[in-house]
Structures are given as C-alpha cells and as structure tokens.
C-alpha cells in the first residue's frame, strides 16, 4: 500500500486494537517511508462463559504479550460508543478498553482513539461501511492475499491504517511519541 508522502509521519510501528469481551482483534503495522506492511494480526480470545474478571485478565495478558513482542510506538483503540437501547454493552466494552489501556500503559505505549465512523471513512471513504466492505478494503489497501478474518482483525488493521494516514502532526499523543505523564503546577 502506498500512501501520500505528506501523510507519513512519526509512527514506525502502530498497534490497532478492536476491543471485545469475547474476541479482541489486533493488528501491527510497520510504516516505512510511504509503505505499510502488516507485521502480525490476530485475536485475543476470552472464555465467553467466563467471569468478567477472567475475561478482562485474558484481554490484558494477550495485549501485553503483543506489546512486549512487537514494541509499538502507539496503540490505536476504537472509541467507545453507546446506544440508548443497549447501555450495558457500552459499560462492558468500557471494561475491555480499560484492560487494554492498562496493558498499553504498563508497556509504556501511548494510546489514541478513533470512532468507528471516522475509521470507516478513512479506510473505505464511507463512514457507514459494512464489516465486509472494511475487510475487502483492508485487504486491498494493505496488499493482503485474503481478507482479514474475523472482522475484529480487519477492524484492528483498519484502526492502525486510519492512524497512519491521519497522523499529520508531531504531537506525541497523536503520533506515538512519548508524552510526559506528569506535570507540576507552573511547569510548561
């Protein structure tokens, strides 16, 4: 995949994560010049019938392993969304995101987030793209032999792709630099 030179900035390795309590997708992209290469993509599975704390532990452990092995400069996690019909889903997904954010923080990796609509628009040009459209577009744009499956993997790769093409600043929180975590009163 070739992207405009003006779109390539600081991150050299980006970890995309699509959170889920049963299946959490992840994808690691290397950015070199104006090319993107998939380093690894897969899923972290948690027992669907297991206790919430066991599932969160599985997510934390799995993402921690990916971070330790691949040393990304930034993690990109899908924003939390909620509908009035399913507020419990948002609460449960918040737990999954918390486990992911903790793994990233413990691994020294800053986190940025994009909403599903923004990610879909960046990857497919359509903010309402279907899962199948995302899978096909990710396959095409990243030069993969087959569409990433399950869709959680495609979404994770799409999040990393989205960040790589949207990252147009040297701000450490947007482009994966190490942000200062603590500021004292009066410090700049």
C-alpha positions as CSV (number, residue, x, y, z in Angstrom):
1,X,0.0,0.0,0.0
2,X,1.4,3.4,-1.0
3,X,0.1,6.5,0.8
4,X,0.8,10.1,0.1
5,X,4.2,11.2,1.4
6,X,2.5,14.2,3.2
7,X,0.6,11.6,5.3
8,X,3.6,9.8,6.6
9,X,5.0,11.0,10.0
10,X,6.5,9.8,13.2
11,X,5.0,6.3,13.9
12,X,7.0,3.5,12.5
13,X,5.1,0.7,14.3
14,X,1.4,1.1,15.1
15,X,-0.8,-1.4,17.0
16,X,-4.5,-1.3,16.2
17,X,-6.9,-2.9,18.7
18,X,-10.6,-3.6,18.2
19,X,-11.9,-4.3,21.8
20,X,-14.3,-7.1,22.6
21,X,-15.1,-9.2,25.7
22,X,-15.0,-12.4,23.7
23,X,-12.8,-11.6,20.8
24,X,-10.3,-8.6,20.7
25,X,-8.7,-8.1,17.4
26,X,-5.3,-6.7,17.0
27,X,-3.1,-5.7,14.0
28,X,0.5,-4.4,13.9
29,X,1.6,-2.3,11.0
30,X,5.1,-1.1,10.1
31,X,5.3,2.2,8.3
32,X,8.4,2.8,6.2
33,X,8.5,5.9,4.0
34,X,5.2,5.7,2.2
35,X,4.6,2.0,2.5
36,X,2.7,0.0,5.2
37,X,3.4,-3.7,6.0
38,X,1.4,-6.0,8.2
39,X,3.7,-7.4,10.8
40,X,1.2,-9.5,12.6
41,X,-2.6,-9.6,13.1
42,X,-4.8,-11.9,15.2
43,X,-7.2,-12.1,18.0
44,X,-7.1,-12.5,21.8
45,X,-9.9,-14.8,22.8
46,X,-11.6,-14.9,26.3
47,X,-13.9,-17.6,27.5
48,X,-17.4,-16.4,26.6
49,X,-18.9,-18.0,29.6
50,X,-16.1,-17.0,32.0
51,X,-16.4,-14.5,34.8
52,X,-15.9,-10.9,33.8
53,X,-12.7,-10.6,35.7
54,X,-11.2,-13.7,34.0
55,X,-12.1,-12.3,30.6
56,X,-10.5,-8.9,31.4
57,X,-7.4,-10.7,32.6
58,X,-7.2,-12.7,29.3
59,X,-7.5,-9.5,27.3
60,X,-4.9,-7.7,29.4
61,X,-2.5,-10.7,29.2
62,X,-2.9,-11.1,25.4
63,X,-2.5,-7.4,24.6
64,X,0.5,-7.2,27.0
65,X,2.1,-10.1,25.1
66,X,1.6,-8.4,21.7
67,X,3.1,-5.1,23.1
68,X,6.1,-6.9,24.6
69,X,6.8,-8.8,21.4
70,X,6.2,-6.0,18.9
71,X,7.1,-2.8,20.8
72,X,4.7,-0.5,19.0
73,X,5.1,3.3,19.3
74,X,1.4,3.9,19.6
75,X,-1.7,1.8,20.2
76,X,-4.9,2.8,18.5
77,X,-8.2,1.7,20.1
78,X,-11.7,2.1,18.8
79,X,-13.7,4.7,20.7
80,X,-16.5,3.6,23.0
81,X,-19.9,4.1,21.6
82,X,-23.3,3.7,23.1
83,X,-26.9,3.5,22.1
84,X,-29.8,4.1,24.4
85,X,-31.2,0.6,23.6
86,X,-28.0,-1.1,24.8
87,X,-26.3,0.9,27.6
88,X,-25.0,-2.3,29.2
89,X,-22.9,-3.1,26.1
90,X,-21.1,0.3,26.5
91,X,-20.4,-0.4,30.1
92,X,-19.0,-3.8,29.4
93,X,-16.9,-2.5,26.5
94,X,-15.6,0.1,28.8
95,X,-14.2,-2.7,31.0
96,X,-12.5,-4.2,27.9
97,X,-11.0,-0.9,26.9
98,X,-9.8,-0.4,30.5
99,X,-7.8,-3.7,30.4
100,X,-6.3,-2.6,27.0
101,X,-5.4,0.8,28.2
102,X,-3.8,-0.7,31.3
103,X,-1.7,-3.1,29.2
104,X,-0.6,-0.2,27.0
105,X,0.3,2.0,29.9
106,X,2.2,-0.8,31.6
107,X,4.0,-1.4,28.4
108,X,4.9,2.3,28.0
109,X,2.8,2.7,24.9
110,X,0.6,5.8,24.4
111,X,-3.0,5.3,23.3
112,X,-5.1,7.2,20.8
113,X,-8.7,6.5,19.8
114,X,-10.8,6.9,16.7
115,X,-14.6,6.4,16.4
116,X,-15.9,3.7,14.2
117,X,-17.3,6.2,11.7
118,X,-14.0,8.1,11.4
119,X,-12.1,4.8,10.9
120,X,-14.5,3.6,8.2
121,X,-14.4,6.9,6.4
122,X,-10.6,7.0,6.4
123,X,-10.3,3.4,5.1
124,X,-13.2,3.0,2.8
125,X,-14.4,6.5,2.1
126,X,-17.8,5.6,3.6
127,X,-18.5,6.2,7.3
128,X,-21.3,3.6,7.2
129,X,-19.3,0.8,5.5
130,X,-20.2,-2.7,6.4
131,X,-17.9,-5.3,8.0
132,X,-17.4,-7.0,4.6
133,X,-16.5,-3.7,2.9
134,X,-13.9,-3.0,5.6
135,X,-12.4,-6.5,5.2
136,X,-12.2,-6.1,1.4
137,X,-10.8,-2.6,1.6
138,X,-8.2,-3.5,4.2
139,X,-7.1,-6.5,2.1
140,X,-6.7,-4.3,-1.0
141,X,-5.0,-1.3,0.7
142,X,-2.5,-3.4,2.6
143,X,-1.9,-5.8,-0.2
144,X,-3.0,-9.0,1.6
145,X,-3.7,-12.3,-0.2
146,X,-7.0,-12.7,1.5
147,X,-9.4,-10.5,3.5
148,X,-8.5,-10.4,7.2
149,X,-10.8,-12.6,9.3
150,X,-12.6,-12.5,11.6
151,X,-13.8,-8.9,11.2
152,X,-12.2,-8.0,14.5
153,X,-8.8,-8.4,12.9
154,X,-9.9,-6.2,9.9
155,X,-11.2,-3.5,12.2
156,X,-7.9,-3.5,14.2
157,X,-5.8,-3.2,11.0
158,X,-8.2,-0.5,9.8
159,X,-7.7,1.5,13.0
160,X,-3.9,1.3,12.6
161,X,-4.2,2.3,9.0
162,X,-6.5,5.2,9.9
163,X,-4.0,6.5,12.4
164,X,-1.1,6.1,9.9
165,X,-2.9,8.3,7.3
166,X,-4.4,10.8,9.8
167,X,-1.2,11.3,11.8
168,X,0.0,14.7,10.4
169,X,1.5,16.3,13.5
170,X,4.4,15.9,15.8
171,X,2.1,15.9,18.8
172,X,3.2,12.9,20.9
173,X,-0.3,11.9,21.8
174,X,-1.3,11.8,18.2
175,X,1.8,10.3,16.6
176,X,3.1,7.9,19.2
177,X,5.8,10.0,20.8
178,X,6.4,9.5,24.5
179,X,4.3,12.0,26.3
180,X,5.2,13.4,29.6
181,X,2.8,11.8,32.0
182,X,3.1,14.2,34.9
183,X,3.3,18.0,35.1
184,X,3.9,20.0,38.2
185,X,2.0,23.2,38.8
186,X,3.6,26.1,37.0
187,X,5.6,23.8,34.6
188,X,5.3,24.2,30.9
